[in-house]
Amino acid sequence: MESVWWVWSQLFAKGLVYRGYKVMPYSTACNTPLSNFEVNQNYHDVTDPAVFVNFPIDQDPGVSFVAWTTTPWTLPSNLALCANPDETYVKILDKARNQKFIMMEARLCGLYKGEDEYEIIDKFLGNTLAGKTYTPLFPYMENMKSSGAFKVCLDKYVTRDAGTGIVHQAPAFGEDDYRVCLTNGVFKKGQEPDICPVDPTGKFLSIVTDFSGMYVKDADKHIIKKKKVPTATLR
């Protein structure tokens, strides 16, 4: 062990060691990252709320992107949305709500029981959505909008298998979210502490004023109530 530490000290002295960030499984009880082996040791199924969330589009007043998530507690950390560049998206009129939404055409069946519930206004490829900006769901990190946050990014990891074809991005809590947001300039390396408003025990920091000090999973129902987000069961 001493020889290992000696090698490490030599690497550090030569400037070959640097501090990096990676999204990993994490135990809020132990306050430490977990290996995949440790995660699998205590794996069990839980029931999470599935919600649809509207993000008003800056360039198209009266129209909103619709995203879907099973982790409402990550919504205060939202910094971007992601769409698939090669899939077909639609602008629709929701007849019951009299509101206009944009989502993937192949995922209309996830939000509506029948075609009589909506009217398709326009169709286009996902790549036309790149760079479009939207109103932040919460104000906690809205200052990052001027430097590239709260916009639509493109990536093929977004599929037609679930949700709405528009994925909410919380880069502090998802490997793909982190990769996509870093690649698209939503945040820069070194800003990682600024995009994670949760402390090592899993409680929201003071920047999240509405839920400060609350454990993230306990906050799910309060976040849904605060934003009046409709809880949904995908069909």
C-alpha positions as CSV (number, residue, x, y, z in Angstrom):
1,M,0.0,0.0,0.0
2,E,2.8,2.4,0.8
3,S,4.3,1.9,-2.7
4,V,0.9,2.8,-4.2
5,W,0.7,6.0,-2.2
6,W,4.3,6.8,-3.2
7,V,3.4,6.4,-6.9
8,W,0.3,8.6,-6.4
9,S,2.3,11.3,-4.7
10,Q,4.7,11.4,-7.6
11,L,1.9,11.7,-10.1
12,F,0.4,14.5,-8.0
13,A,3.8,16.3,-7.8
14,K,4.2,16.2,-11.6
15,G,0.7,17.8,-12.1
16,L,-0.7,14.6,-13.6
17,V,-3.6,14.4,-11.2
18,Y,-6.7,16.5,-11.6
19,R,-10.1,16.7,-10.0
20,G,-12.9,15.6,-12.2
21,Y,-16.7,14.9,-12.0
22,K,-18.8,11.9,-13.0
23,V,-22.4,11.0,-12.4
24,M,-22.4,7.9,-10.3
25,P,-24.8,5.9,-8.1
26,Y,-24.8,7.6,-4.7
27,S,-25.9,6.8,-1.1
28,T,-27.4,9.7,0.7
29,A,-27.4,7.6,3.9
30,C,-23.6,6.9,3.7
31,N,-22.8,10.2,1.9
32,T,-20.6,8.4,-0.6
33,P,-20.7,7.2,-4.2
34,L,-21.4,3.5,-4.8
35,S,-19.9,1.0,-7.1
36,N,-22.3,-0.9,-9.5
37,F,-21.6,-4.0,-7.4
38,E,-22.8,-2.2,-4.2
39,V,-25.9,-0.9,-6.0
40,N,-26.9,-4.4,-7.1
41,Q,-26.5,-5.8,-3.6
42,N,-29.4,-3.7,-2.3
43,Y,-31.5,-3.3,-5.5
44,H,-35.2,-3.2,-5.2
45,D,-38.2,-1.8,-7.1
46,V,-39.9,1.4,-6.0
47,T,-42.9,3.3,-7.3
48,D,-42.2,6.8,-8.6
49,P,-44.6,9.4,-9.9
50,A,-44.7,9.9,-13.7
51,V,-45.4,13.5,-14.7
52,F,-45.8,15.5,-17.8
53,V,-44.2,19.0,-17.7
54,N,-44.8,22.0,-19.9
55,F,-41.9,24.3,-20.9
56,P,-43.1,27.6,-22.6
57,I,-41.1,28.3,-25.7
58,D,-39.5,31.8,-26.0
59,Q,-39.6,31.9,-29.8
60,D,-43.2,30.7,-30.1
61,P,-45.5,32.4,-27.5
62,G,-48.4,30.2,-26.5
63,V,-46.6,27.0,-27.4
64,S,-44.9,24.7,-24.9
65,F,-42.5,21.7,-25.1
66,V,-43.9,18.7,-23.3
67,A,-41.4,16.6,-21.4
68,W,-42.0,13.5,-19.2
69,T,-40.1,12.4,-16.1
70,T,-40.3,9.9,-13.3
71,T,-38.0,12.0,-11.1
72,P,-39.9,15.2,-10.2
73,W,-37.3,16.0,-7.6
74,T,-34.8,16.7,-10.4
75,L,-37.0,19.4,-12.0
76,P,-35.5,22.2,-9.8
77,S,-32.2,21.3,-11.4
78,N,-33.5,21.4,-15.0
79,L,-31.0,23.2,-17.4
80,A,-32.0,21.9,-20.8
81,L,-34.3,19.7,-22.9
82,C,-33.2,17.1,-25.4
83,A,-34.8,15.8,-28.6
84,N,-33.9,13.2,-31.3
85,P,-32.6,15.0,-34.4
86,D,-33.9,12.3,-36.8
87,E,-37.4,11.7,-35.4
88,T,-40.6,13.6,-36.5
89,Y,-42.0,16.0,-34.1
90,V,-45.4,17.7,-34.1
91,K,-47.0,20.9,-33.0
92,I,-50.5,20.1,-31.7
93,L,-53.6,21.8,-30.3
94,D,-54.8,20.0,-27.2
95,K,-58.5,20.4,-27.6
96,A,-59.4,19.9,-23.9
97,R,-56.9,22.3,-22.6
98,N,-57.0,24.7,-25.6
99,Q,-53.2,24.7,-25.5
100,K,-50.5,24.1,-28.1
101,F,-47.7,21.6,-27.4
102,I,-44.6,20.2,-29.2
103,M,-43.7,16.6,-28.8
104,M,-42.6,13.5,-30.8
105,E,-45.3,12.3,-33.2
106,A,-44.6,8.6,-32.3
107,R,-45.3,9.4,-28.6
108,L,-48.7,11.0,-29.0
109,C,-50.1,7.7,-27.9
110,G,-48.4,8.2,-24.5
111,L,-50.3,11.3,-23.8
112,Y,-53.6,10.9,-25.5
113,K,-56.2,8.0,-25.7
114,G,-57.4,9.0,-29.2
115,E,-56.7,11.2,-32.2
116,D,-59.9,13.1,-31.5
117,E,-58.2,14.7,-28.5
118,Y,-55.8,16.8,-30.5
119,E,-55.2,18.5,-33.8
120,I,-51.8,18.3,-35.6
121,I,-50.9,21.8,-36.7
122,D,-47.4,21.2,-38.0
123,K,-44.8,18.5,-38.5
124,F,-41.0,18.8,-38.6
125,L,-37.8,16.9,-37.8
126,G,-36.3,17.2,-34.4
127,N,-33.1,18.9,-35.7
128,T,-35.2,22.0,-36.3
129,L,-35.7,22.4,-32.6
130,A,-31.9,22.8,-31.9
131,G,-31.1,25.9,-29.8
132,K,-34.7,27.0,-29.2
133,T,-35.0,28.4,-25.7
134,Y,-37.7,28.2,-23.1
135,T,-38.9,29.7,-19.8
136,P,-37.2,28.0,-16.8
137,L,-39.6,25.9,-14.7
138,F,-38.0,27.4,-11.5
139,P,-36.0,30.5,-11.0
140,Y,-33.2,29.0,-9.0
141,M,-30.6,28.8,-11.8
142,E,-32.2,31.2,-14.3
143,N,-29.0,33.3,-14.3
144,M,-27.4,30.5,-16.4
145,K,-29.7,31.2,-19.3
146,S,-27.5,34.0,-20.6
147,S,-24.6,31.6,-20.8
148,G,-26.3,28.8,-22.8
149,A,-28.8,27.0,-20.5
150,F,-32.5,26.4,-20.9
151,K,-32.4,25.5,-24.6
152,V,-33.1,22.4,-26.7
153,C,-30.2,20.0,-27.4
154,L,-30.1,17.1,-29.8
155,D,-29.0,13.5,-29.2
156,K,-30.0,10.1,-30.4
157,Y,-30.3,8.7,-26.9
158,V,-33.8,10.1,-26.9
159,T,-36.0,7.3,-28.2
160,R,-39.7,6.7,-29.2
161,D,-40.0,3.9,-26.5
162,A,-41.3,6.1,-23.7
163,G,-42.2,9.6,-22.6
164,T,-42.9,12.4,-25.1
165,G,-39.7,12.3,-27.2
166,I,-38.5,15.4,-25.3
167,V,-36.3,14.6,-22.3
168,H,-35.8,17.0,-19.3
169,Q,-32.1,17.4,-18.6
170,A,-30.7,17.7,-15.1
171,P,-26.9,17.2,-15.7
172,A,-26.0,16.7,-12.1
173,F,-28.2,13.6,-11.9
174,G,-28.0,11.7,-15.2
175,E,-25.0,10.4,-17.2
176,D,-26.6,11.2,-20.5
177,D,-27.9,14.6,-19.2
178,Y,-24.3,15.5,-18.1
179,R,-22.8,14.4,-21.4
180,V,-25.4,16.2,-23.6
181,C,-25.4,19.4,-21.6
182,L,-21.6,19.6,-21.4
183,T,-21.2,18.9,-25.2
184,N,-23.8,21.6,-26.0
185,G,-22.4,24.3,-23.8
186,V,-25.2,24.3,-21.2
187,F,-22.5,24.4,-18.6
188,K,-18.7,24.3,-18.6
189,K,-16.2,22.0,-16.9
190,G,-15.6,23.4,-13.4
191,Q,-19.2,24.6,-13.0
192,E,-20.3,21.2,-11.6
193,P,-20.8,22.5,-8.1
194,D,-23.1,25.2,-9.4
195,I,-25.5,22.8,-11.2
196,C,-26.1,20.5,-8.2
197,P,-28.4,22.1,-5.7
198,V,-28.4,19.0,-3.4
199,D,-26.1,18.4,-0.4
200,P,-24.3,15.1,0.4
201,T,-27.3,14.0,2.5
202,G,-29.8,14.3,-0.3
203,K,-31.3,17.6,0.9
204,F,-31.9,20.7,-1.2
205,L,-29.5,23.6,-0.7
206,S,-30.7,27.1,0.2
207,I,-30.7,28.1,-3.5
208,V,-33.8,26.0,-3.9
209,T,-35.7,28.4,-1.7
210,D,-39.1,26.6,-1.9
211,F,-37.7,23.2,-0.8
212,S,-34.6,24.2,1.1
213,G,-33.5,21.5,3.6
214,M,-36.0,19.0,2.3
215,Y,-34.9,15.4,1.3
216,V,-35.3,15.1,-2.5
217,K,-37.7,12.1,-2.5
218,D,-39.9,13.8,0.1
219,A,-40.0,16.8,-2.2
220,D,-41.6,15.0,-5.1
221,K,-45.2,15.6,-4.1
222,H,-44.5,19.2,-3.1
223,I,-42.8,20.0,-6.5
224,I,-45.7,18.5,-8.3
225,K,-48.1,20.6,-6.3
226,K,-46.0,23.8,-6.6
227,K,-46.0,23.6,-10.4
228,K,-49.4,22.0,-10.7
229,V,-47.8,19.3,-12.8
230,P,-50.3,16.6,-14.0
231,T,-49.5,13.2,-12.7
232,A,-49.8,10.8,-15.7
233,T,-50.0,7.1,-16.3
234,L,-48.5,6.3,-19.8
235,R,-50.7,4.2,-21.9
